[in-house]
Structure formats: structure tokens, C-alpha cells
């Protein structure tokens, strides 16, 4: 699958993730819990570690499921200069116009979000605890992916503009280095009238960022000392070359807070989709689904984190 890549250039090895790095996905899902109303918050806080850890399940699934890849992106620019005017929002209409095989090739993330939304509604209706948690975590992942500009372009890793490696720089390296300093209080979740329309609105808004992501990095790379662009980094006992802290900081500055804004937007949207699915399911009593034997410690930890959330802060966590 084209989004699953290892970049080799001039002896430099860059690890390129298929979507927001694991660190960012986990953080986004975790903080989204704090956007929920009281009637939902108890259940999600009691299971916050599950929501956090399983935020990366869809990326892991790509290793074993060849059909998983297209669910994470939408190559909008493949459809011309005004792709969101040309592409029908409803799947049946899009399939008639472009064929399922063609749509799959260039990504399906808006429809994937819609699919998992209604899957979550069904899980709430049947009061299936595991299905609620797994589907919430998965839905959060795809919504977060739709907030990554490089998931909205055929030039997803800068491979068409001599910027190979930019994918990991934008969505993994910078959040890991600077994510603890971002402001995370995005307010309270609200009801989404049309999940599909909202998924397309997210995608359209994210697509507008693509040019800036590529142009700013290209200008920075041309002006930055070549011998200071990369450094050796240790992860899990292994060393590899990655973008330097200095280069990453310079790129973040050039983007004027874009990555923080996109993480914040993803957090709020995830909370809104979870909340809306619960409302559409008839607002079932989630407190009766809380496992009292395992939840007190998680709930207490989440309560403490929510106090920080109100200040826009989070507990720093190690990168895994």
C-alpha cells in the first residue's frame, strides 16, 4: 500500500508512519474524553486507558489487512482543482461516477468516518461495552487522520516535490517533540447534525492546508544548513536518523501553530462524534456499563487529568 513506506535517501533512514504517530493518536483520543458531558464522562473516564491504547489499532491493522489503507486518507487533488465540488458526498453517487476500485485507490476516509459513526450508534443501542470502546477508539483514529493535510494529497510524503520524509516530520516528529506544550482545552462536545457532511467539511478544511505544509518546508530546507537538518535519535534501544530538534522547531514556527490547531480540531471533532452517536442511540445510561472492580484507579487518574485539561495542559507521557 502506498501509504506504508520506509524512506531511504543518501544513506539517511527516516521512519515514516502511516498516519499521526502513535504518540499523537493516543494523546488526541485521550484528551477527547474530557470534552464529553457528565452522562458520558464517567464511562469514558473509567475506560480511558483502553481508548488511549487502542487509538492506534487501525494503523496496526494495516500490517495484516490489505483493504485497510484507503480508510486513512483521501487524495483530493486527484480529482482536480475543485475536488470537493466534483466528488459526490454520498457513496452510491460517488461509485456511479468513479467506480469503487478507483475511489478505493485514492482514499475513502470521509466515508470511513461515516461508517464507524453508525457502527458506534449500534454499539450504544445494544449496550455492548467492548463494541462501544473499540468503535470509539477506531472512529477517533480516522477522524484524527482526516485532520492531517498530507492525508489529502497524492503528494502524501513529498515524494513528488523532492521533500521525501515530510510526512513523519509533520505528524510524528513535531508532536512528539513539542506536543506537551500545546494548549488542549477545546471546550465541550456538541451535536453533529450530519456525520457525513461533517466528515467532508473536515476533509475540505484540511485540504486547504496542503500547500502551506509543502511550501513552508521547501523554503526552510533551502535556507537551513544541510549538516544541521538531521540528527541521530534513539527509540526502543535502536538508533536512526531523524529530523533535528532545531529543524523541527523551525518548521513548526514556519507553520504558525498549524499542527497544534489540527490536533485541537481533531480532539473536539472526536468528542462531538462520540457524543452525537450516543444521542442518536437514545442516550443510554452508560453508568450501568462501568466495571466497578477495575475502574476506580482509571477514573481517579482521569479526574486529575481533567483538572489539567481545564487549564489547557496534559500530563507529559513517555514516547513509545
N, C-alpha and C positions, 0 to 999 in steps of 0.2 A: 504494500500500500504506500502511496507516495508520501503520506504524512509521517511515515515511520522511518526516520533517517539518521544516519551517522555521518557527520561531515568530516571529510579529510581534505586538507588543503595546505600544501607547503610544509608538510610534517606536523601540522597543528591538528590536534584531535579535539573536537568540540562535541559534547554530548547534547543532542537536540531532542527535546521532549516533544511529545505529540500534542500537547495542549498545555495550559497553565501547569507549571511544575507542581509536583506533589505537595510541596510546602504551601503554595498559593491556593490550590484547590481545597486543601484541608482547612486553611485559615478562612477562606470565603464561606464554606459550608458551616463552619463552627460559629462564626460571628452572625450568620443569618438567623441562627436560633434566637438571638436577642432582639430581633425585630418583631417577634410573634406576640400576639395578645395573650393575656393571662390564661385563657381557656386552653391554649395550645402549649404554652411555655413549659408547664410542669412536665408534660410528657416528653417534649424535645430536650429539655434540660436533663431529665433522667437518663436519656439515651444520647447525650451529646457526644460522647466518645465514639459511639457507633457511627453517627452522622459524619463525624470528622474523619475517622479512619477509612470509611467506605466511600469517601468523596472521590477516591482515585480508582474505584473499581472499573469504570468504563475504559480507562486507559490500559489497565491490566488485561482487560478482555481482548484488546486488540492483538495480543500475542497469540491468542488461540482461535479467534473468530474473524475470518476474513471479511465478513459483512459489517463489522463494527466501525471501520474507519470513516466512512462517509457521514456518520451521525455527528461528527465533531466539527464540521466546517461547512461553508457554503461559498464556492468560488464565484462571487457576484460578478466580477469583471469578465468572466467567461461569456456572460450574456449581454455584453455591450456597454455603451456609455451610460445608459439608464436602466440598469438591470432590474431594479425594483419596480419599474413601470412595466417591464416586459414579462416578468415572471409572475404567473398567476399564484395567488397565495394558497388556494385550495389544491390539495394533492391531485385529485382526479383531473382537474383542469390543466395542471402543470404536466401531468403524464400524457394527456392527449396532445399537448403542444410539443413536448420534447422527448417523450418516451422515458420509462422508468430507468432503463440502463444508462441513459445519458444523464439523468438527474442524479443517480447514484454516483456516477463518476465525478461529478462536480459538487457533491455535498448536499446533505439533507438536514442540517441542524435545526432550521425552524420547525420542520415537521416532526423531528425527533422530540423537540420540546413539547409540542402539542400532544404527541403520543404518550409521553411519560406523565404529562399533566392528567390526562384522563385515566391513565393507569393508577395514579395516586388517588384520584377521586374514587375509583372502585375499591382500592385498598381501605380507604376511610370508611366506605359504606359497609364493607364486610368486617370491619374492625379487626383486620389481620395485622397484628403488630409488626411482624417481620416484613411483610409486604410494604407497610407504611414507611418503615425505616429505610429499607433498601431502595424503594422507589424515590423517596425524598432525597436520598444521597445521590442517586443517579440523575434525577432531574436537576439537582443543584449543579452537578458536573456539566451537563450540556448547556445550561443557562450561562454558566461561567465561560465556557468555550465560546459562546456567541458574543462575548464581550472582548474577545481578542482580535484586533484588526487583521493580523496575519492569518486568521481563520476565514477571512472574507475575500481572499485573493489567490489567484493561481501562482503568484509570486510569493508563496507562503513562507519560504525560507531565504528570500533574497537571491535565489538561485538564478533568476532571470535578469538581475541587475548587479551582479558581481558583489553581492552582500551576504553570501552564504554564512549562516550561523546566527543571523539576526533574530530568528525565531526564539532560540533559547535565551538570547540576551534580553529580549523584551519581556518574555513571560516567565522566565525562571531565574536568571541571574539577578536581575534588578529587584524583584520581590523578595528574594532570599536575603539580599544584602541590606535592603532599606525598608522592608515591609513592616518591621516593628515600629518604625517612626511615623507610619501613616495614621491618619485620623479615621476611625472606623464607625463612629456613631452616625448612622444613616437614617435614623428615625424609625417609625413604626410601619409595618407592612400594611398595605391597603388592598382592596379587592380589584382584581383584573377582570374587566368585562369580557374580553375575548382573548383567550390564551394564544390562539394562532396569530391574530393581528398584533398582539404584543410581542410575540417571538419575531415577527417580521419587522416591527418597529425597532427592536433591539439590533437586529442584523443591519438594518439600513443605517442606524446611527453609528454602529461600529465601523461600517464600511467607509464612512466619511473620514475616519482616522488613518486609513491605509497610506495615503500619500505622505502625510506628515511622518509616520513611522519610518518610511523608507528614505525620504528626502533628508530628514534631520540626521539620520545615521550616516548617510553617504557624505554629507558635508563634514560631519565630525571626523569620520575616518580619514578624509583627505587632509584635514588640518592637524590631526593628532599624531604625535611621534610614534612611528611604527613599532619601535622597540619597547614601548610602554602600553601597547594595546592589550597584550595578553600577560597572564601570569600563571604559575603552577598552583593548582588547587588540590587539596586533599579531601576525599569523600569516601567514607567507608573503608578507610585504610589504603585507598588507591590514589595515585597522583595523576592528574591530567591537566592540560592547558585549557584555560577558560579566559573570558574577558577580564581584564584587570579591574580592581575596585575603582581606580581613577577613571578609566574609560567608561565604566558603568555609571558612575556618578555624573560624568559629563553628559552622557546620553540622557539620563533621567532629567537633568537640568534643561537640556535642549527640548525635551518633550513637555516641559511646563506642567508636570504633575499628571500627565495623561494616564500613566499606569495606576496611580492611586485612584484617580477618578473612575477608571474602568473596574477596579476591584470593588470600590464602594457601590457603583451602579449594580454590579453583579450580586453583591450581598443583599441589597434591597429588593432586587427583582426576584431572587430566590425566595426570600421571605414572603413576598407578595404572591408568588405562585403556590407555595405551600398553604398559605392562609386561604387563598381563593379555592383551592381544591377541597379544603376542609369545609368551607362554606357551601360549596356546590354539592358536597356529600351529605348536607343536612346538619352540620356542626355536631357530630357525635361526641359523646363525653370521653375524652382521651384520658382523663384521670383514672378511669377504671382499668386502663390498659397498662398502667405503670407497675413494674415489678418492684414491689416494696422491699424485697430482700436484697436487691442489687443496686437500687437507685440512690440511696441517701448520700453516699460519698460524691457521686457524679453531680447530683443536684446541688449540693453544698458548694462544690467547686464552680459550677456554672453560675450560681448566685453571686459568688465572689467576682467572677469574670464579668458579670453583667454590671456590677458597680463600676468596673473599669470602663466597660463599653459606654456607659453614660458620659464618661469623660473623653470618649473617643480613643481610648487606649486598649491594649490587649496584653496578656501575659506573654513575654517572649518565649518562644519554644525552639528547641534544637532542630536543625535541619536534618532530615533523614533521607 
